[in-house]
Amino acid sequence: MNPREQAGGPEDEYGTCARAGDVSVLRYRRRLSHPREKVWRALTEDEHLAGWFPTTIEGARAPGGSLRFNFRGSEQAPMEGEMLAFDPPSVMELRWADDLLRFELTPDAEGGGCVLDLIVTFPEHGKAARDAAGWHVCLDQLGHVVDGRAPPWDTPDRWRVVHPEYVQRLGPEASVLGPPEE
């Protein structure tokens, strides 16, 4: 199987990155063949988060709520954050350490399911390719979670497949920080 086939989808599934002042902004758009309510549960409920999100999300699911994030494999120290917006089943925005994550769900007029837009805003541009590959894999996993099936690949292997594409797309200045420690 060639790397494009291993990457798992059409070109538009790759995120884009732009600089906006002193921050970088990653954007992803995924069409999912499920209603917003089902995808919302996968985005917000603990039993579904474990299948795709890199950490737990502990704390109030309400604007202004303090959050704590623990990596399931203890590969990094816990992080603090805050729920900035929580409007079921449309918008969840949170501060995840120094990054802002915004998940938006809208009905898909074309396909009958929904469209997920993920916007990740972060201060260190040198990690853009690394993090872009990570969020790409998370969204791939989310697609499998809502489909009710296990991904056909191992997460680190999947990251190694999509990361070179992000390095190429985003350039050397966005690729200063390399792969996460294993």
C-alpha positions in Angstrom: 0.0 0.0 0.0 1.4 3.4 -0.9 1.6 6.2 1.7 -1.3 8.1 0.1 -3.6 5.1 0.6 -2.3 4.6 4.1 -3.1 8.2 4.8 -6.7 7.2 4.6 -8.6 9.7 2.6 -8.9 12.5 0.1 -6.6 15.5 0.0 -9.1 17.8 1.7 -8.7 15.8 4.9 -5.3 17.3 5.5 -5.3 20.3 7.7 -4.0 23.7 6.8 -1.9 26.1 8.8 -1.6 29.8 8.7 0.1 32.4 10.9 -2.1 35.0 12.5 0.1 37.6 14.3 2.1 35.7 17.0 0.1 32.5 16.8 -0.4 29.7 14.3 -3.8 28.3 13.4 -4.4 24.8 12.2 -7.8 24.1 10.5 -9.4 20.8 9.6 -12.7 20.0 8.0 -14.2 16.5 8.1 -17.5 15.4 6.7 -19.0 12.6 8.9 -22.0 10.5 7.8 -23.6 10.7 11.3 -25.9 13.3 12.9 -24.4 16.1 15.0 -25.8 14.6 18.2 -23.9 11.3 17.7 -20.7 13.1 16.8 -21.2 15.5 19.8 -21.3 12.6 22.2 -18.1 11.3 20.7 -16.5 14.8 21.2 -17.6 15.3 24.7 -18.4 12.0 26.6 -15.6 10.2 28.5 -16.4 6.8 27.2 -16.0 8.0 23.6 -13.1 10.4 24.2 -10.8 7.5 25.1 -11.0 6.2 21.5 -9.7 9.3 19.9 -8.6 12.2 22.2 -5.1 12.1 23.5 -6.1 13.0 27.1 -8.9 12.7 29.6 -11.0 15.9 30.0 -11.8 16.3 33.7 -14.0 19.2 34.9 -17.2 21.0 34.2 -18.6 21.0 30.7 -19.6 24.6 31.0 -18.1 28.0 29.9 -15.6 29.1 32.5 -15.1 25.6 33.9 -11.6 24.6 35.0 -10.3 21.6 33.2 -7.5 19.1 33.8 -6.1 16.9 31.1 -4.3 13.6 31.9 -2.5 11.6 29.2 -3.8 8.0 29.4 -0.3 6.5 29.1 1.3 9.1 31.4 3.6 10.0 28.6 3.4 13.7 29.7 2.6 15.6 32.8 -1.1 16.6 33.3 -2.1 19.9 31.9 -4.6 22.6 33.1 -7.2 24.3 30.9 -10.5 25.9 30.8 -13.8 25.4 28.9 -14.4 28.6 27.0 -17.5 27.7 25.1 -19.9 24.7 25.3 -23.1 24.9 23.2 -24.4 21.4 22.5 -24.5 20.0 19.8 -22.6 22.7 18.0 -19.5 24.2 19.6 -17.0 23.2 22.2 -13.9 25.5 22.7 -11.3 24.9 25.3 -7.9 26.0 26.4 -5.7 22.9 26.4 -2.5 24.1 28.2 -1.3 26.9 25.8 -3.4 25.8 22.8 -7.0 26.7 22.0 -9.1 23.9 20.5 -12.4 24.8 18.9 -14.8 22.0 17.6 -17.7 23.2 15.5 -20.4 20.9 14.2 -22.8 21.9 11.5 -25.4 19.9 9.5 -24.0 18.7 6.2 -26.5 19.8 3.5 -24.7 17.7 0.9 -24.3 14.4 2.8 -27.0 14.3 5.4 -24.5 13.9 8.3 -22.5 16.7 9.7 -19.4 18.7 9.1 -16.8 18.9 11.9 -14.4 21.9 11.8 -11.5 21.8 14.2 -9.5 24.9 14.7 -6.3 24.7 16.8 -4.6 27.9 17.8 -1.1 27.7 19.4 1.9 30.0 20.1 4.9 28.0 18.9 4.9 27.7 15.0 7.9 25.3 15.1 5.6 22.5 16.3 2.9 23.0 13.6 3.8 19.9 11.5 4.2 17.6 14.5 0.9 18.8 16.0 -0.9 18.9 12.7 -0.1 15.2 12.1 -1.3 14.4 15.7 -4.6 16.1 15.2 -5.0 14.5 11.8 -4.6 11.1 13.4 -7.0 12.1 16.2 -9.7 13.0 13.7 -9.1 9.8 11.8 -9.7 7.9 15.0 -12.8 10.0 15.8 -14.2 8.9 12.4 -13.7 5.3 13.4 -15.3 5.9 16.9 -18.5 7.3 15.4 -18.5 4.5 12.8 -18.3 2.0 15.7 -15.2 0.3 14.5 -11.5 0.1 15.4 -8.9 1.8 13.3 -7.0 -0.6 11.0 -3.6 0.9 12.1 -1.6 1.6 15.2 -1.7 5.3 16.3 2.1 5.9 16.2 2.4 4.2 12.8 -0.4 6.3 11.5 1.3 9.5 12.7 4.5 8.4 11.0 2.6 8.1 7.7 0.9 11.5 7.8 3.7 13.6 9.4 6.0 13.7 6.4 3.1 15.1 4.3 2.7 17.9 6.9 6.4 18.6 6.9 6.2 19.0 3.2 3.0 21.1 3.2 3.9 23.4 6.1 7.7 23.8 5.5 10.8 23.7 7.6 9.9 26.6 9.9 6.8 24.6 11.0 8.9 21.5 11.5 11.4 22.6 14.1 10.0 20.3 16.8 10.0 16.6 15.8 8.1 13.6 16.8 6.8 13.0 20.3 9.0 10.8 22.5 7.9 7.2 22.4 
